[in-house]
Amino acid sequence: KIEPKGKVKDKTKVEAVVTVVPLIDLLVERSIFSSRKEAKRVIRQGGVYLDGKRIEDIAFKIDLSKKSDLILKIGKRKFYRIIKKKA
């Protein structure tokens, strides 16, 4: 569901077990994108933001050891909350 004004509800949570995970792997494993190729294309075109910062590096890794709650924005209207899953 698309949330207005950047609000993210519980339905759009993406949980990660490890503390450092490649962004592309997370996007594909959690079915945000259907393929690695599609995820790479959107990243290269500048359509992926993490906590308001544009991600243009396809090798970018998300580090959840410093901050356990991040906001991922895909395009203009898709928002996801990435949280570190408690083991």
N, C-alpha and C positions, 0 to 999 in steps of 0.2 A: 504494500500500500504506500502511496506517495504521501508524505507528511508535509504540511504547509510550514513555511518559514524555517526549514531546517530542523524541525522537531522529529525525534526518532522514538517510536514506540517499541514495546517489548517484542512485537512480532518480527522486527527487522534486526534482531540481535544475531551476531555471528560470533560463535565461541571458538577460541583457539586454545589448545592444550599446552603447546610449547611456547616459550617466551620469545623466540626469534623465528619468524616464518617468512619465506619469500612471498611477496604480495601476489604474484601471479598464481602460485600454488593455492593460496587462500581463496582467491577469486574463483578459481575453477572448482576446487574441492567443495566449496559451499554453494555451488550452482548460481553464483552471481553472473558468471559468463559460462557459455556452453563449451568453450574451447580455449586453449592457451593462445591460439592465434588471434581470436577475437579480443581477449584480454590485452595482449601485446599491442594490438592496433589501437585500442581506446587509450591505453597509457601513452603511446607515442603521439597521439593526437591531442594530448593534454586534457582528457576528460575524466581523470581520476584525481581526487583531492583527499588528503589525509589531514584531519584537523585544520582545514582551511588552506593547506599548502599543496600546490600542484605537484604531482608525482609524474615525472617524465622518464625516469630510469626504469627499464623493464626488469632490472636485477635488484630493485629496491626490496629491502627486508624490513618487516614490521618488528619492532622491538617492544615487547610488552613487559619487560622487566622494569623499565623506568616509569611507565604509565600504563595502568591496566584497563583503561577505558578510552577508546579512540573513536572518532566519528569519520566514517568513510563516505565520501560523496562520489557518485558515478553520474556524470552528466549534470544536468540542471536540477533533476527532481528525485533521484534515487539516493536515499540516505540509509546507512547501516551503522550500527554501533558494534564495534569490535571489543569484546571483553575477554579477559584471561579467565579460562575455565579453572576452577579450583579442583585440584587433583585429589 
